[in-house]
């Protein structure tokens, strides 16, 4: 089967229970995420995800977790075979991208997702090498946010470099330009709070003559959110 790769952000605002008073405001981001994840689920019910977290490198699979640390005890599981109804079997400390991967899996009916976590400072060459090792996977989910320094809602302070940086990412994803993704500057990404840099560069190493079938970009809350679907 032709491989497929999906790129999504992973903000907690995707989960309606966590933003009950602003669920309608966050719906545009949520609806695009679910549409992209739905395309991945239609292609394959078994996913491999790549995301960034300081606890990496490690692989997380076959476990249930909760968004309790983000305010509400919304329980999710990385596998349809791992129940999350028993509080004693739920891991309270799963990183946000793992929880979001599990939430997306459940919402679109995928069977299982295995999450590869990589550290935020992973060198480009190591990102690309990991992507190469994912070449046999049929469905790859890439989770990562863009810069959090866009406009008046920026986290900390606005930065005029955020717009051009995320535009470069947007163009690279929209054209499936793996060389452009590999050229992203890790130091600049870190300065701009673009936590998705390493995950996108892992994506750039996944083998395939890729073409982009869907792409968009939103920055409604001061953070850049990238969405894309690639097919080989």
N, C-alpha and C positions, 0 to 999 in steps of 0.2 A: 504494500500500500504506500502511496505517496506520503512522505512525511509532512507534518504541518507544525508550525511554530506560532504561538500567540504571545503578544507582549501586552502587559497590563500593569497599572499601578496597584498599590496595596494599602490605601489609606483606611483607617478604621471607620470612616464615615460611610463606607459601603454597606455596613450592617445597620439596617433601619433602627433596630432596638438601641443602638448606641447614640443615635442622633434623633431621638423621638420628636423633639421640637423643631427639627430642621430636615426632616425626612424628605419633604418636597424639594427643598433647595439642593439636596445632594442627589436627587433622582437622576439628573442627566449623566453624572459620572457612573452611577450604579447601573443604569440601563445599558450603557455602552459596554461596561465590563461584562455584564451577563450575556449580552449578544455575542461578544467575542468568545467568552468561555463556552457558550452554547455551540458555536461553530467547532470548537475543539472537541467537545463531547460528541458531536455528531460524527466526527472523524474517528475518534477512538475513546473508549471509556477508561483507558489506563493512561495516566499522564506521568511525565517527569517534569518537575518544576525546578527552576533555578531562582534563588533570591539572595539578598545580601543581609548578613547579620554578623555582629561581632563574635558570636559563638562559633562561627564557621572556621575552618572547613569541617562539615559533618553532614550526614544524611539523616533525615527524619522521615519515618514511615510507620504505618500501621499503629497509630496512636490517636487518642482523642484529646481535645483541649477545650479551653474556655476563654471567652473574652472578658472574664470577670475583672481582670486587671485594667480593663478599659471602661469599667463602670457597670456592666451588666453581665450576668452569668448566662451568656449565649454559648451553648456547647456545640462543638463541631468535631468531625472525625475525618482523618485522612483516608479512611477505607470504609466502604459500605459494610464490611465484615467486622468492624470494631465499633461496638455500641458506645454511646456517650451518655446514656441515661444513668449509669451508676457513678455517683460522685467520686467514689474511691478509685475508679479507673481513669479519671480525667486528670491530665497533666496541667497544672496551674501556670506553668512557666514557659509554655511554647512561645517562640518569637512571633511578632505580628504577621510577617509574611507567611509563616506556616499556617497560622489560624485563617488568614484570608484564602490561602490555597484550599484549605479544607472547606471553608464556607462556600467558595465558588464551586467546588466539586459537588457538594450537596445540592446547591441551588439549581445546577444544570443536569444533575443525574449521572455524573461520571462515577465509575466504580472505585477508582483508587488513584491517589497521587502520592508520589515519592518526591520529597523536597531535598534538593542539594543546596545547602547554605554555604556561601562563600564570604570571607571577611571583606569589609569595605575597601581595604587597601591592597587587595590581591593584584599583583602586577598583571599588565596586559597579556604578556606571553602565557602566564598560567591560566588566565581566563580563557584564552583561545584554546589552550590545550584541553581544558575541561570540556569545552564545546565539542572538540574533536571526538572526545570519548562518548559523547551523547549521540553520535551519528547514527546509531542503530535504532534510536527511539522513534516511534510513530507520531507521538504528540508531546510537544515540549511547551511548557508554560513558563514564560519569563516575567518575573515580577520585579518592579522597581519604579521609584518615583523620580521625577525630574527635579530641577532646582526649586528650592523653597524660598526664593528671593524675588518673586514676581510682584511688583506693584505695592499698593498700600497695605495689602493683607500679608505681606512677606513675613516669614518667621525671622525675628531679629531685626533685619533691615533690608530694604530693597537694594538690588544690585543691578546696574545697567547691563552687566554681562550675562544676566540670566536669560534674557530674551534671545540674543544670538546663540547662546549655548543650546537652549532647547530647540531652537529652529534648526540647528545643525543635526540634532538627534532626530527631529521630526522628518527632515528630508532623508536622512539615512534609512530610517525605518520605512518610509513611504516608497523608497526605491530599492529596498533590500540591498543597500550598499554596505557590505560587510567591511570593506576597507575603511569607509568613513567612520564606522562604529569603532574600529580598532584604533583610529587616529584620535579619539577623544582623549583629552588630557586628564589623567587621574587627579592631579593636583588642583586643576581648575574645578573639576567636578566636586571635589571635597570642599573647596572654598564656597561653592554655590549651594552646597547641601543636596546635590544630585545623587541620592543614594543608589540609584539604579545603574550607575556607570558600570560596575563590575559585571552585573547580570547581563546588560546589553552586550558587553564584550565577550561574555561566554556565548551568547547567541551568535555573535559574529564568527565563532569558530565551529559551529555545527555544520557539517558538510552538506552541500546541496547547491544546485543552481536555482536559487530562490527567486520568487517573484512575489510582490506584495499584492494581496487581494482586498485589503481593507486597512485604512490608517486614519487616525485623527489625533487631535491634541486639544486639551482643555487645561485652563489654569484658573478655575473659578475662586479658589481660596488662597491664592498666593503661591500655590505649589503646581508645578508642571506635571500633567498626567498624560502619558503616551499610550496609545492603543494601536495595535497592528496585528495583522494575520499574514503569515508567509506560507506559501506552498512551494515545494520543490518541483 
